[in-house]
Amino acid sequence: MDAKSKSYKAALTKLNAYIKTHNMRKTPVREIILEQVCLLPQPFTAEQLTQACKEEHISIGTIYNTLDLLIEAQLLNAVNHQCGKNAMQYELIQGRQIRMQIRCTQCGRVTEIRDKAIDNLIRIRKYSNFEMQRYSLFIYGECKHCRKTKKEEA
């Protein structure tokens, strides 16, 4: 069994548990959308998901409603990266508790980073009436390549 089918089966199990707990209907369309979410490169946009589901003739409203459901069920993160024309992106959570990334505002390049000092600061921080489950940190700026290109054009 490959990683994509494992992630789909795990996500489907979690979705079905959420649906049952909240007395919602289990529908084949939700399963189709979830399967496509697991197959898409991460992160993805609603437009990319709509394209992936086009053969199933699923409405854009159903796509967005299901994305909201997957966020509520803690299967997806939705992040507005504010760079590029498709700012809102979605990404499977897949058990990751920590995500730190640097993002170029010019070319959109994303690089995962690990910073133990930042991680320690965030983990020891206590918030009244709130228990942290996971976090994401996005640092925006210009990558080395884009800065070099900018200098060459000037």
C-alpha positions as CSV (number, residue, x, y, z in Angstrom):
1,M,0.0,0.0,0.0
2,D,1.5,3.4,-1.0
3,A,1.6,6.5,1.2
4,K,-1.3,8.2,-0.7
5,S,-3.7,5.3,0.0
6,K,-2.5,5.1,3.6
7,S,-3.1,8.9,4.1
8,Y,-6.6,8.5,2.4
9,K,-7.6,5.6,4.6
10,A,-6.5,7.4,7.7
11,A,-8.2,10.6,6.6
12,L,-11.4,8.7,5.7
13,T,-11.5,7.0,9.1
14,K,-11.1,10.4,10.8
15,L,-13.7,12.0,8.6
16,N,-16.2,9.2,9.2
17,A,-15.7,9.5,13.0
18,Y,-16.3,13.2,12.8
19,I,-19.4,12.8,10.7
20,K,-20.8,10.2,13.1
21,T,-20.0,12.3,16.2
22,H,-21.8,15.3,14.7
23,N,-24.8,13.4,13.4
24,M,-24.1,14.3,9.7
25,R,-24.8,12.3,6.6
26,K,-22.0,10.2,5.1
27,T,-22.0,10.9,1.4
28,P,-20.0,9.4,-1.5
29,V,-19.3,12.9,-2.8
30,R,-17.4,13.8,0.4
31,E,-15.4,10.6,0.0
32,I,-14.6,11.5,-3.6
33,I,-13.5,15.0,-2.7
34,L,-11.3,13.7,0.2
35,E,-9.7,11.1,-2.1
36,Q,-8.8,13.9,-4.6
37,V,-7.4,16.0,-1.7
38,C,-5.1,13.1,-0.8
39,L,-4.0,12.7,-4.4
40,L,-3.2,16.4,-5.0
41,P,0.2,17.9,-4.5
42,Q,0.2,19.7,-1.2
43,P,-0.6,22.6,-0.7
44,F,-3.4,23.0,-3.2
45,T,-6.1,25.5,-4.1
46,A,-9.9,25.1,-4.4
47,E,-9.5,25.6,-8.1
48,Q,-7.1,22.7,-8.4
49,L,-9.4,20.5,-6.4
50,T,-12.3,21.5,-8.6
51,Q,-10.3,20.5,-11.7
52,A,-9.4,17.2,-10.1
53,C,-13.1,16.5,-9.5
54,K,-14.4,17.7,-12.9
55,E,-15.2,14.2,-14.2
56,E,-17.5,13.7,-11.2
57,H,-19.5,16.9,-12.0
58,I,-19.3,18.2,-8.4
59,S,-20.4,21.8,-7.9
60,I,-18.0,24.5,-6.7
61,G,-20.4,25.1,-3.8
62,T,-20.1,21.4,-2.7
63,I,-16.3,21.6,-3.1
64,Y,-16.1,24.7,-0.8
65,N,-18.6,23.2,1.7
66,T,-16.6,20.0,1.9
67,L,-13.3,22.0,2.3
68,D,-15.0,23.7,5.3
69,L,-16.0,20.4,6.7
70,L,-12.5,18.9,6.3
71,I,-11.1,22.0,8.1
72,E,-13.7,21.5,11.0
73,A,-12.7,17.8,11.2
74,Q,-9.1,18.9,11.5
75,L,-8.1,17.1,8.3
76,L,-7.0,20.3,6.5
77,N,-5.3,23.5,7.2
78,A,-6.4,26.6,5.2
79,V,-3.7,29.3,4.9
80,N,-3.9,32.6,3.1
81,H,-0.3,33.0,2.0
82,Q,-1.0,36.4,0.4
83,C,1.4,35.9,-2.5
84,G,0.2,35.1,-6.0
85,K,-3.3,35.3,-7.4
86,N,-4.5,32.1,-5.6
87,A,-3.9,33.2,-2.0
88,M,-6.0,30.6,-0.1
89,Q,-4.3,27.2,-0.1
90,Y,-5.3,24.0,1.7
91,E,-3.1,21.3,3.0
92,L,-3.6,17.9,4.7
93,I,-2.6,18.0,8.4
94,Q,-1.3,14.4,8.4
95,G,-0.3,14.3,12.0
96,R,2.3,17.0,11.8
97,Q,2.2,19.2,14.9
98,I,4.7,21.7,13.7
99,R,5.2,23.5,10.4
100,M,7.6,26.3,9.8
101,Q,8.2,27.6,6.3
102,I,9.9,30.5,4.5
103,R,8.0,31.7,1.5
104,C,9.2,34.0,-1.3
105,T,6.7,36.7,-2.1
106,Q,8.2,37.1,-5.6
107,C,8.3,33.6,-7.0
108,G,6.2,31.7,-4.4
109,R,9.0,29.2,-3.6
110,V,8.4,27.5,-0.2
111,T,11.1,25.9,1.9
112,E,10.4,23.9,5.1
113,I,12.6,25.0,8.0
114,R,13.4,23.6,11.4
115,D,14.3,25.9,14.2
116,K,14.6,24.4,17.7
117,A,14.8,27.8,19.4
118,I,11.6,29.1,17.9
119,D,9.9,25.7,18.5
120,N,10.9,25.8,22.2
121,L,9.7,29.4,22.6
122,I,6.3,28.5,21.2
123,R,5.9,25.2,23.1
124,I,6.7,26.7,26.5
125,R,4.3,29.7,25.9
126,K,1.1,29.3,28.0
127,Y,-2.1,31.0,27.0
128,S,-4.9,31.5,29.5
129,N,-8.0,29.4,28.7
130,F,-6.3,27.8,25.7
131,E,-4.4,24.6,25.0
132,M,-2.3,24.6,21.9
133,Q,-2.6,21.5,19.7
134,R,-0.3,22.4,16.7
135,Y,1.1,25.5,15.1
136,S,2.2,26.8,11.7
137,L,4.7,29.6,11.2
138,F,5.2,31.3,7.8
139,I,8.0,33.8,7.2
140,Y,7.6,35.9,4.1
141,G,10.4,37.7,2.2
142,E,12.5,37.4,-1.0
143,C,14.6,34.4,-1.8
144,K,18.3,34.6,-2.8
145,H,17.4,33.9,-6.5
146,C,14.8,36.7,-6.7
147,R,17.0,39.2,-4.9
148,K,19.8,38.4,-7.4
149,T,17.4,38.7,-10.4
150,K,16.2,42.1,-9.0
151,K,19.8,43.4,-8.7
152,E,20.6,42.2,-12.3
153,E,17.5,44.0,-13.7
154,A,18.4,47.3,-11.9
